[in-house]
Amino acid sequence: FRVRPVPPPIATINKKEGGGISKSMMLASNGIRAELRNFDFKGVRYKIIGFTLTTVFEGDQVTERSRGPKFTQAMRKIIKNTSPGTQITISDLKARRTDAEGLKSKNLPPAVFKIIK
């Protein structure tokens, strides 16, 4: 049999790792998912356990923290009221495997999204 290392998860919103995204698509996703790309074993899963959203809102830089995979009410308000061209950075991402206990959480690289409409 083969032994393959589990690749690091990738933070996504509606299967996008970053780049242009509409406000409606971002809000419909309701949060961040951790996906394993190009990995054959379906039983291995990760769940986002926390992240930080940073953007410019009403002329000021704002930072909001979530202790789970979902956007908070404050985050949803910020996303809903941002204008096209605004960048939203998702950072301080932490994910934990759901299929095994006792493993440390993993830090994921940040993702930058640009609101397109």
C-alpha positions as CSV (number, residue, x, y, z in Angstrom):
1,F,0.0,0.0,0.0
2,R,1.0,3.6,-0.4
3,V,1.6,6.2,2.3
4,R,1.0,9.8,1.3
5,P,1.3,12.8,3.5
6,V,-1.8,14.9,4.0
7,P,-1.4,18.2,2.1
8,P,-2.0,21.4,3.9
9,P,-5.6,22.7,3.5
10,I,-6.4,25.7,1.5
11,A,-8.9,28.4,2.7
12,T,-11.6,29.0,0.2
13,I,-14.8,31.0,-0.3
14,N,-17.1,29.3,-2.8
15,K,-14.2,27.2,-4.0
16,K,-12.1,30.4,-4.7
17,E,-8.7,30.9,-3.0
18,G,-8.7,34.6,-3.6
19,G,-9.2,37.1,-6.4
20,G,-12.4,38.7,-7.6
21,I,-15.6,37.8,-5.9
22,S,-19.1,39.4,-5.8
23,K,-20.6,40.5,-2.5
24,S,-23.6,38.2,-3.0
25,M,-21.3,35.2,-3.6
26,M,-19.2,36.0,-0.5
27,L,-22.3,36.4,1.7
28,A,-24.0,33.3,0.3
29,S,-21.0,31.2,1.3
30,N,-21.6,32.3,4.9
31,G,-17.9,31.7,5.8
32,I,-14.6,30.1,5.0
33,R,-14.0,26.4,4.2
34,A,-10.8,24.4,4.4
35,E,-10.3,22.2,1.3
36,L,-7.8,19.6,0.4
37,R,-6.8,19.8,-3.2
38,N,-5.5,16.8,-5.2
39,F,-5.8,14.4,-2.3
40,D,-7.4,11.0,-3.0
41,F,-8.6,10.0,0.5
42,K,-12.1,11.4,1.1
43,G,-12.2,10.7,4.9
44,V,-9.7,13.4,5.8
45,R,-11.3,16.8,6.4
46,Y,-10.3,20.1,8.0
47,K,-12.6,22.7,9.6
48,I,-11.7,26.4,10.0
49,I,-11.6,27.2,13.7
50,G,-10.9,30.9,13.5
51,F,-9.9,33.7,11.2
52,T,-9.6,37.5,11.0
53,L,-11.2,39.7,8.3
54,T,-9.5,43.0,7.5
55,T,-10.6,45.7,5.1
56,V,-11.3,49.4,4.7
57,F,-14.8,50.2,5.7
58,E,-16.3,53.8,5.8
59,G,-12.8,55.2,5.4
60,D,-11.2,53.3,8.3
61,Q,-9.3,50.0,8.4
62,V,-11.4,47.5,10.4
63,T,-10.5,44.1,11.7
64,E,-13.0,41.6,12.9
65,R,-12.3,38.1,14.4
66,S,-14.4,35.0,14.1
67,R,-14.0,31.9,16.3
68,G,-15.3,29.5,13.8
69,P,-15.8,29.1,10.0
70,K,-18.7,31.5,9.7
71,F,-18.8,35.2,9.1
72,T,-20.0,37.1,12.2
73,Q,-22.8,39.6,12.0
74,A,-20.3,42.5,12.0
75,M,-18.4,40.8,9.1
76,R,-21.6,40.3,7.1
77,K,-22.5,44.0,7.6
78,I,-19.0,45.1,6.4
79,I,-19.1,42.8,3.3
80,K,-22.6,43.9,2.4
81,N,-21.7,47.6,2.6
82,T,-18.3,47.5,0.8
83,S,-17.9,49.1,-2.6
84,P,-16.6,47.4,-5.7
85,G,-12.8,47.4,-5.8
86,T,-12.4,47.0,-2.1
87,Q,-9.9,44.3,-0.9
88,I,-10.8,42.0,1.9
89,T,-8.0,40.1,3.6
90,I,-8.7,36.9,5.4
91,S,-5.8,36.1,7.7
92,D,-4.8,34.4,11.0
93,L,-6.6,31.3,9.5
94,K,-6.5,28.2,11.7
95,A,-7.8,24.8,10.7
96,R,-8.2,21.5,12.6
97,R,-8.6,18.0,11.3
98,T,-12.1,16.6,12.0
99,D,-11.3,13.0,11.5
100,A,-8.5,12.6,14.1
101,E,-8.3,13.8,17.7
102,G,-5.2,15.2,19.5
103,L,-3.7,16.9,16.4
104,K,-2.6,20.5,16.6
105,S,-4.3,23.1,14.5
106,K,-2.7,24.3,11.3
107,N,-2.0,27.9,10.3
108,L,-3.1,28.6,6.8
109,P,-1.8,31.3,4.5
110,P,-3.9,34.4,4.1
111,A,-6.4,34.9,1.2
112,V,-7.1,38.3,-0.4
113,F,-10.4,38.9,-2.2
114,K,-11.4,41.9,-4.3
115,I,-15.1,42.8,-4.4
116,I,-16.2,43.0,-8.0
117,K,-19.8,44.1,-7.7
